[in-house]
Amino acid sequence: MVSDTAGQPDSPLVDRWTALDRGWQALALGLGVVAVHAAGQVAGVF
């Protein structure tokens, strides 16, 4: 979808995410993967 404000984030969450540097983004994504994996193990999926 193309918006009239090209280059502008669509939501406050996107704005916050893009404001983080790559190190914090990598940490957040890594913790998210670990959390999903742990939840899957508890549920018996993984």
NORRABEL-V110218 format. One line per field, one symbol per residue. ss: DSSP state (H for helix, E for strand, L for the rest). psi: psi as a letter, one per 20 degrees, with the letter a starting at -180 (. if undefined). A space follows every 10 residues. Layout:
BEGIN
ss: ???
psi: ???
END
This chain:
BEGIN
ss: LLLLLLLLLL LHHHHHHHHL LHHHHHHHHH HHHHHHHHHH HHHLLL
psi: pprhmpipqh rhghgggihq rhghgggggg hggggggghh ghijg.
END
